């Protein structure tokens, strides 16, 4: 098992170092410089999306809740299909039109009179919320390594952080995408092979096995709830789809980076097929584990995937499959590190402070340094936080979605929408997210719904009061 895992780490680092030689400019570092095929960007976007959340949290939810956990991955699947079908073409076209390097760069060029405010606010949002997001990946990597090799969680987190930061610094977006391709393949293998092996070991049907567990609601699609309560359960779990409406910069940038329409269509098909296999595979894995091992074999439900792998497959194959689990964390952490770095260097330092007057080689060196610092911040946050992976991802996801989903969606399709609306969305979304979490309102209604809906409503109202054609005079 250890041998297979070491091979995986060597391959990932090797790819990162090899691709680094093709990273010549800041545009290469942040958006690939037009050097990436659509199919690779599709696999990178999907593996970046799913992360530790898919490999640890979804199986854990299914393991503890039963079949009603399906609403969570279903919401994500529907959201990802919506983004690929309706958003990806417009995003690619807008990136070409404005020659945008980052998501914030696009918004600032689209709404030029408010460019400075958009860059500053957007950079702060990305840095703060991606720190929480990346820390969740480091925590997830630590958990899997701890369970697999019987080591404390802290060394596992250190190993995960060091590897991710190293190849991100080396090659930026190019390294991230090509390592993501390997990681996406490993993830889909893990989430298809392990459930199939588990199902083959059941003497009865999965439904019958779930009925025999001590969880009385394991076979209930609504967790034993009825009426309004059942509707709330479905709504809360499916609320993850809001982030796919242009709300997560690390997804959006990959669709922006696609070179042409033909490659976009190919990428869309690949992304949807990958999503079907992995989202439902992760859910099925949790149910199989509950049926085979019972509800209390692990103290932390988010370790049920490594537990299942270690008890169902031979050691060497287990090492490969667990590398797929680690791949989930790395493929997201690396992307988010690059986005956070781009927010500080490209959008804030170069775009606002230096006003674009910075040599490309210098920008590249600064980018690598900022990537290192951002990674260290995320690691320290992971060490100090006692939150589980699901919660950390939920908070980071909510803050980004509430800010960028209204800004991107309205920028693409609402002609009345302008600078003031964009700034409103970027301010209101994160502020509501933080207030909702700090005051404990998240226990009443999930922040994923509250922050998104409130941000949308306020942004719409402000835009109706200050339409685009009147904003130039207002801002000047």
C-alpha positions as CSV (number, residue, x, y, z in Angstrom):
1,X,0.0,0.0,0.0
2,X,2.8,2.4,0.9
3,X,4.6,1.6,-2.3
4,X,1.6,2.4,-4.5
5,X,1.1,5.7,-2.6
6,X,4.7,6.7,-2.9
7,X,4.5,6.1,-6.7
8,X,1.5,8.4,-6.9
9,X,3.3,11.2,-5.0
10,X,6.4,10.9,-7.2
11,X,4.2,11.0,-10.4
12,X,2.4,14.1,-9.2
13,X,5.5,16.0,-8.2
14,X,7.2,14.9,-11.5
15,X,4.4,16.3,-13.6
16,X,4.4,19.5,-11.6
17,X,8.2,20.0,-12.1
18,X,8.1,18.9,-15.8
19,X,5.3,21.3,-16.7
20,X,7.0,24.2,-14.9
21,X,9.3,24.6,-17.8
22,X,6.4,25.7,-20.0
23,X,5.2,28.3,-17.5
24,X,6.9,31.5,-18.9
25,X,4.5,34.3,-18.0
26,X,1.8,35.2,-15.5
27,X,-0.9,34.4,-18.0
28,X,0.6,30.8,-18.3
29,X,0.7,30.7,-14.5
30,X,-3.0,31.7,-13.9
31,X,-5.0,30.6,-17.0
32,X,-2.7,28.3,-19.0
33,X,-1.9,30.7,-21.8
34,X,-4.0,28.8,-24.3
35,X,-1.8,25.7,-24.0
36,X,-4.5,23.3,-22.5
37,X,-6.9,21.0,-24.4
38,X,-10.6,21.1,-23.5
39,X,-10.8,17.5,-22.2
40,X,-8.0,18.2,-19.7
41,X,-9.7,21.4,-18.5
42,X,-13.0,19.4,-18.1
43,X,-11.3,16.7,-15.9
44,X,-9.5,19.5,-14.0
45,X,-12.7,21.4,-13.4
46,X,-14.6,18.3,-12.2
47,X,-11.8,17.1,-9.8
48,X,-11.3,20.6,-8.6
49,X,-15.0,20.8,-7.8
50,X,-15.4,17.6,-5.9
51,X,-12.3,17.6,-3.6
52,X,-12.2,16.2,0.0
53,X,-15.9,16.9,0.1
54,X,-16.6,14.2,-2.4
55,X,-14.1,11.7,-1.2
56,X,-14.8,12.1,2.6
57,X,-18.0,14.0,3.3
58,X,-20.4,12.4,0.8
59,X,-19.6,8.8,1.8
60,X,-19.8,10.0,5.4
61,X,-23.2,11.5,4.9
62,X,-24.5,8.3,3.2
63,X,-22.9,6.2,6.0
64,X,-24.7,8.2,8.8
65,X,-27.9,9.2,7.0
66,X,-28.7,6.4,4.6
67,X,-30.2,6.9,1.1
68,X,-31.5,10.4,1.9
69,X,-27.9,11.7,1.6
70,X,-28.4,11.4,-2.2
71,X,-29.9,14.9,-2.3
72,X,-26.5,16.4,-1.6
73,X,-24.6,15.0,-4.6
74,X,-27.7,15.3,-6.7
75,X,-27.8,19.0,-6.1
76,X,-24.1,19.3,-7.1
77,X,-24.6,17.2,-10.2
78,X,-27.6,19.3,-11.4
79,X,-25.7,22.5,-10.7
80,X,-22.6,21.3,-12.6
81,X,-24.7,20.4,-15.6
82,X,-26.4,23.8,-15.5
83,X,-23.0,25.5,-15.4
84,X,-21.6,23.5,-18.3
85,X,-24.7,23.7,-20.5
86,X,-25.7,27.4,-19.9
87,X,-22.6,29.2,-18.6
88,X,-19.5,27.7,-20.2
89,X,-20.0,29.1,-23.7
90,X,-20.7,32.7,-22.5
91,X,-17.7,32.5,-20.1
92,X,-15.3,31.4,-22.9
93,X,-16.6,34.1,-25.2
94,X,-16.4,36.8,-22.6
95,X,-12.8,35.8,-21.6
96,X,-11.8,36.2,-25.3
97,X,-13.6,39.5,-25.6
98,X,-12.0,41.1,-22.6
99,X,-8.7,39.2,-22.7
100,X,-9.3,38.3,-19.0
101,X,-6.7,36.4,-17.0
102,X,-8.8,35.8,-13.9
103,X,-12.5,36.0,-12.9
104,X,-12.0,39.3,-11.1
105,X,-10.0,40.6,-14.1
106,X,-13.1,39.8,-16.3
107,X,-15.5,41.6,-13.9
108,X,-13.3,44.6,-13.6
109,X,-12.8,44.9,-17.4
110,X,-16.5,44.3,-18.0
111,X,-17.5,47.1,-15.6
112,X,-14.5,49.4,-16.2
113,X,-15.5,52.4,-14.2
114,X,-15.7,50.4,-11.0
115,X,-12.6,48.4,-11.8
116,X,-10.5,49.4,-8.8
117,X,-13.2,48.7,-6.3
118,X,-14.0,45.4,-7.9
119,X,-10.4,44.3,-7.9
120,X,-9.8,45.2,-4.3
121,X,-13.0,43.7,-2.9
122,X,-12.8,40.6,-5.1
123,X,-9.2,39.9,-4.1
124,X,-10.0,40.1,-0.4
125,X,-13.0,37.8,-0.9
126,X,-11.0,35.2,-2.8
127,X,-8.1,35.2,-0.3
128,X,-10.3,34.9,2.8
129,X,-12.7,32.3,1.7
130,X,-10.2,30.2,-0.3
131,X,-8.1,30.0,2.9
132,X,-11.0,28.2,4.6
133,X,-11.5,26.1,1.5
134,X,-7.9,25.0,1.1
135,X,-7.6,24.3,4.8
136,X,-10.4,21.8,4.4
137,X,-8.4,19.9,1.8
138,X,-5.3,19.8,4.0
139,X,-7.4,18.5,6.9
140,X,-9.0,15.9,4.6
141,X,-5.6,14.8,3.4
142,X,-4.4,14.5,7.0
143,X,-7.4,12.3,7.9
144,X,-6.8,9.8,5.1
145,X,-3.1,9.5,5.7
146,X,-3.7,9.1,9.4
147,X,-6.2,6.2,8.9
148,X,-4.1,4.6,6.1
149,X,-0.7,4.6,7.7
150,X,-1.6,4.8,11.3
151,X,0.1,8.1,11.9
152,X,-1.2,11.3,13.7
153,X,-3.3,13.6,11.6
154,X,-0.8,16.4,11.9
155,X,2.1,14.7,9.9
156,X,-0.6,13.7,7.3
157,X,-1.6,17.4,6.9
158,X,2.0,18.5,6.6
159,X,2.7,15.9,3.8
160,X,-0.4,17.0,1.9
161,X,0.4,20.7,2.3
162,X,4.0,20.4,1.3
163,X,3.3,18.4,-1.9
164,X,0.5,20.7,-3.1
165,X,2.3,23.9,-2.4
166,X,5.5,22.6,-4.1
167,X,4.0,21.7,-7.5
168,X,1.7,24.8,-7.4
169,X,4.7,27.1,-7.0
170,X,6.5,25.3,-9.8
171,X,4.0,25.4,-12.6
172,X,0.9,27.3,-11.5
173,X,-2.2,26.6,-13.6
174,X,-0.5,24.4,-16.1
175,X,0.9,22.1,-13.4
176,X,-2.4,22.1,-11.6
177,X,-4.5,21.1,-14.6
178,X,-2.2,18.2,-15.7
179,X,-1.9,16.9,-12.2
180,X,-5.7,17.3,-11.9
181,X,-6.1,15.0,-14.9
182,X,-4.2,12.2,-13.2
183,X,-6.2,12.9,-10.0
184,X,-9.5,12.9,-11.7
185,X,-8.8,9.5,-13.2
186,X,-7.8,8.1,-9.8
187,X,-10.9,9.5,-8.2
188,X,-13.3,8.0,-10.7
189,X,-11.5,4.6,-10.4
190,X,-11.8,4.7,-6.6
191,X,-15.5,5.7,-6.6
192,X,-16.5,3.1,-9.1
193,X,-14.3,0.1,-8.1
194,X,-14.8,0.2,-4.3
195,X,-18.7,0.3,-4.4
196,X,-18.7,-2.6,-7.0
197,X,-16.4,-4.7,-4.8
198,X,-18.6,-4.0,-1.8
199,X,-21.8,-4.8,-3.5
200,X,-20.3,-8.1,-4.7
201,X,-19.7,-9.1,-1.1
202,X,-23.3,-8.7,0.0
203,X,-25.3,-11.9,0.3
204,X,-28.6,-10.0,-0.1
205,X,-29.7,-6.8,-2.0
206,X,-28.4,-3.5,-0.8
207,X,-31.9,-2.4,0.2
208,X,-32.4,-5.5,2.3
209,X,-29.0,-5.0,3.9
210,X,-29.8,-1.3,4.8
211,X,-33.1,-2.4,6.4
212,X,-31.2,-4.7,8.7
213,X,-29.0,-1.8,10.1
214,X,-29.8,-0.1,13.4
215,X,-30.5,3.1,11.5
216,X,-34.3,3.1,11.2
217,X,-34.3,5.8,8.5
218,X,-31.5,4.3,6.4
219,X,-33.9,3.4,3.6
220,X,-36.0,6.6,3.7
221,X,-35.5,9.0,0.9
222,X,-36.5,11.9,3.2
223,X,-34.7,10.7,6.3
224,X,-37.9,9.7,8.0
225,X,-39.4,13.2,7.6
226,X,-42.7,14.1,6.0
227,X,-44.4,17.2,4.6
228,X,-42.7,20.5,5.0
229,X,-39.8,18.9,7.0
230,X,-39.1,16.6,4.1
231,X,-39.1,19.5,1.7
232,X,-36.7,21.5,3.8
233,X,-34.3,18.5,4.0
234,X,-34.3,18.2,0.2
235,X,-33.9,22.0,-0.2
236,X,-31.1,22.3,2.3
237,X,-29.1,19.4,0.8
238,X,-29.6,20.5,-2.8
239,X,-28.7,24.1,-2.0
240,X,-25.1,23.3,-3.0
241,X,-26.2,23.8,-6.6
242,X,-26.3,27.6,-6.1
243,X,-22.5,27.7,-6.2
244,X,-22.5,26.4,-9.8
245,X,-24.3,29.5,-11.1
246,X,-20.9,31.2,-11.8
247,X,-20.2,31.4,-8.1
248,X,-17.0,29.4,-7.7
249,X,-14.0,31.1,-9.4
250,X,-11.9,27.9,-9.5
251,X,-14.6,26.3,-11.7
252,X,-15.3,29.4,-13.8
253,X,-11.7,30.0,-14.7
254,X,-11.4,26.5,-16.3
255,X,-14.4,27.1,-18.6
256,X,-13.0,30.5,-19.4
257,X,-9.7,28.9,-20.4
258,X,-11.2,26.6,-23.1
259,X,-9.7,27.5,-26.5
260,X,-12.7,27.1,-28.9
261,X,-16.3,26.0,-29.2
262,X,-15.5,22.5,-30.4
263,X,-13.3,21.8,-27.4
264,X,-16.0,23.3,-25.1
265,X,-18.6,20.8,-26.3
266,X,-16.2,17.9,-25.9
267,X,-15.3,19.1,-22.4
268,X,-19.0,19.4,-21.4
269,X,-19.7,15.8,-22.3
270,X,-16.6,14.5,-20.4
271,X,-17.5,16.6,-17.4
272,X,-21.1,15.3,-17.2
273,X,-20.1,11.7,-17.6
274,X,-17.4,12.1,-14.9
275,X,-19.9,13.7,-12.5
276,X,-22.4,10.9,-12.9
277,X,-19.8,8.2,-12.1
278,X,-18.3,10.0,-9.1
279,X,-21.1,11.7,-7.3
280,X,-23.3,8.7,-7.2
281,X,-20.3,6.4,-6.7
282,X,-19.4,8.3,-3.5
283,X,-23.0,8.1,-2.2
284,X,-23.2,4.4,-3.0
285,X,-19.8,3.7,-1.2
286,X,-21.2,5.1,2.0
287,X,-24.3,2.9,1.8
288,X,-22.2,-0.2,1.0
289,X,-20.0,0.5,4.0
290,X,-23.0,0.9,6.3
291,X,-24.4,-2.4,5.0
292,X,-21.2,-4.3,5.4
293,X,-19.7,-2.9,8.6
294,X,-22.5,-1.4,10.5
295,X,-22.9,2.2,11.8
296,X,-20.1,2.4,14.4
297,X,-16.8,1.0,12.9
298,X,-15.2,4.5,12.8
299,X,-15.3,7.3,15.4
300,X,-15.2,9.9,12.6
301,X,-17.6,9.1,9.8
302,X,-15.4,11.1,7.3
303,X,-12.8,8.2,7.6
304,X,-15.2,5.6,6.3
305,X,-13.8,5.7,2.7
306,X,-10.2,4.8,3.8
307,X,-11.6,2.2,6.3
308,X,-13.6,0.6,3.5
309,X,-10.7,0.5,1.1
310,X,-8.4,-1.0,3.6
311,X,-10.9,-3.8,4.5
312,X,-12.1,-4.7,1.0
313,X,-9.1,-4.7,-1.4
314,X,-5.5,-6.0,-1.5
315,X,-2.8,-3.7,-0.1
316,X,-1.2,-2.5,-3.4
317,X,-4.6,-1.9,-5.1
318,X,-5.7,-0.2,-1.8
319,X,-2.8,2.1,-2.0
320,X,-3.8,3.2,-5.6
321,X,-7.4,3.7,-4.6
322,X,-6.4,5.7,-1.5
323,X,-4.2,7.8,-3.7
324,X,-7.4,8.6,-5.5
325,X,-8.9,9.8,-2.2
326,X,-5.9,12.0,-1.6
327,X,-6.1,13.2,-5.2
328,X,-9.5,14.6,-4.4
329,X,-8.0,17.0,-1.8
330,X,-4.9,17.9,-3.9
331,X,-6.9,18.6,-7.0
332,X,-9.0,21.2,-5.2
333,X,-6.3,22.6,-2.9
334,X,-3.9,23.3,-5.8
335,X,-6.6,25.1,-7.9
336,X,-7.7,27.2,-4.9
337,X,-4.1,28.2,-4.1
338,X,-3.5,29.4,-7.6
339,X,-6.8,31.4,-7.5
340,X,-6.0,33.0,-4.2
341,X,-2.5,33.8,-5.4
342,X,-3.9,35.4,-8.6
343,X,-6.3,37.5,-6.6
344,X,-3.4,39.1,-4.7
345,X,-0.9,39.3,-7.5
346,X,-2.8,39.8,-10.7
347,X,-5.9,41.5,-9.4
348,X,-4.7,43.6,-6.5
349,X,-0.9,44.2,-6.8
350,X,-0.6,44.3,-10.6
351,X,-4.1,45.6,-11.4
352,X,-4.5,48.2,-8.7
353,X,-1.1,49.1,-7.2
354,X,1.1,48.8,-10.3
355,X,-1.8,49.5,-12.8
356,X,-0.5,46.7,-15.0
357,X,3.0,48.1,-15.2
358,X,4.9,45.0,-14.0
359,X,7.3,42.8,-16.0
360,X,5.9,39.4,-16.7
361,X,8.9,37.6,-15.2
362,X,8.7,39.6,-12.1
363,X,5.0,38.9,-11.8
364,X,5.7,35.2,-12.2
365,X,8.2,35.3,-9.3
366,X,5.9,37.2,-7.1
367,X,3.1,34.8,-7.9
368,X,5.1,31.8,-6.7
369,X,6.0,33.6,-3.5
370,X,2.4,34.5,-2.8
371,X,1.3,30.9,-3.5
372,X,3.8,29.8,-0.8
373,X,2.5,32.3,1.7
374,X,-1.2,31.5,1.0
375,X,-0.5,27.8,1.4
376,X,1.1,28.4,4.8
377,X,-1.9,30.5,5.9
378,X,-4.2,27.7,4.9
379,X,-2.2,25.1,6.7
380,X,-2.2,27.2,9.9
381,X,-6.0,27.7,9.6
382,X,-6.4,23.9,9.2
383,X,-4.3,23.2,12.3
384,X,-6.2,25.7,14.4
385,X,-9.7,24.8,13.2
386,X,-11.7,22.0,14.8
387,X,-14.4,22.0,12.1
388,X,-15.0,18.9,10.0
389,X,-14.2,19.0,6.2
390,X,-17.9,19.3,5.3
391,X,-18.4,22.4,7.4
392,X,-15.3,24.2,6.2
393,X,-16.2,23.5,2.6
394,X,-19.7,24.7,3.2
395,X,-18.5,28.0,4.7
396,X,-16.0,28.7,1.9
397,X,-18.5,27.6,-0.8
398,X,-21.2,29.9,0.6
399,X,-19.1,33.0,0.8
400,X,-17.8,32.7,-2.7
401,X,-21.2,31.7,-4.2
402,X,-23.0,34.6,-2.6
403,X,-20.5,37.0,-4.0
404,X,-19.7,35.7,-7.4
405,X,-22.9,33.9,-8.6
406,X,-24.9,37.2,-8.8
407,X,-22.0,39.1,-10.2
408,X,-21.2,36.6,-12.9
409,X,-24.7,35.6,-13.8
410,X,-26.0,39.1,-14.1
411,X,-22.9,40.3,-16.0
412,X,-23.4,37.6,-18.6
413,X,-27.2,38.0,-19.2
414,X,-28.6,41.3,-17.7
415,X,-27.9,44.4,-19.8
416,X,-29.1,46.7,-17.0
417,X,-26.5,45.2,-14.6
418,X,-23.3,47.3,-14.1
419,X,-20.6,48.4,-11.7
420,X,-22.8,49.2,-8.7
421,X,-24.6,45.9,-8.9
422,X,-21.3,44.1,-9.2
423,X,-19.8,45.8,-6.1
424,X,-23.0,45.2,-4.2
425,X,-22.9,41.5,-4.8
426,X,-19.2,41.3,-3.9
427,X,-19.9,43.1,-0.6
428,X,-23.3,41.8,0.5
429,X,-22.6,38.1,-0.2
430,X,-19.6,37.6,2.0
431,X,-20.9,40.0,4.7
432,X,-24.1,38.1,5.0
433,X,-22.2,34.8,5.0
434,X,-20.0,35.8,7.9
435,X,-22.9,37.3,9.9
436,X,-25.0,34.2,9.4
437,X,-22.2,32.0,10.7
438,X,-21.1,34.1,13.6
439,X,-24.6,34.7,15.0
440,X,-25.5,31.0,14.8
441,X,-28.3,31.5,12.3
442,X,-26.8,28.7,10.2
443,X,-28.4,26.3,12.7
444,X,-31.8,27.6,11.7
445,X,-31.3,27.9,8.0
446,X,-28.2,26.8,6.1
447,X,-25.9,29.7,5.1
448,X,-25.7,28.3,1.6
449,X,-29.4,29.3,1.0
450,X,-29.5,32.4,3.2
451,X,-26.4,34.2,1.9
452,X,-27.2,33.4,-1.7
453,X,-30.9,34.5,-1.6
454,X,-30.2,37.7,0.3
455,X,-27.3,38.7,-1.9
456,X,-29.4,38.1,-5.1
457,X,-32.3,40.1,-3.7
458,X,-30.2,43.1,-2.6
459,X,-28.2,43.1,-5.8
460,X,-31.4,43.1,-8.0
461,X,-32.9,45.9,-5.9
462,X,-29.8,48.1,-6.2
463,X,-29.5,47.4,-9.9
464,X,-33.1,48.4,-10.5
465,X,-32.5,51.7,-8.6
466,X,-29.1,52.3,-10.3
467,X,-29.3,50.9,-13.8
468,X,-26.1,50.6,-15.9
469,X,-26.7,53.7,-18.0
470,X,-26.8,55.9,-15.0
471,X,-23.8,54.5,-13.1
472,X,-20.9,56.2,-14.9
473,X,-22.0,59.6,-13.5
474,X,-22.7,58.2,-10.1
475,X,-19.3,56.5,-9.7
476,X,-17.5,59.6,-11.1
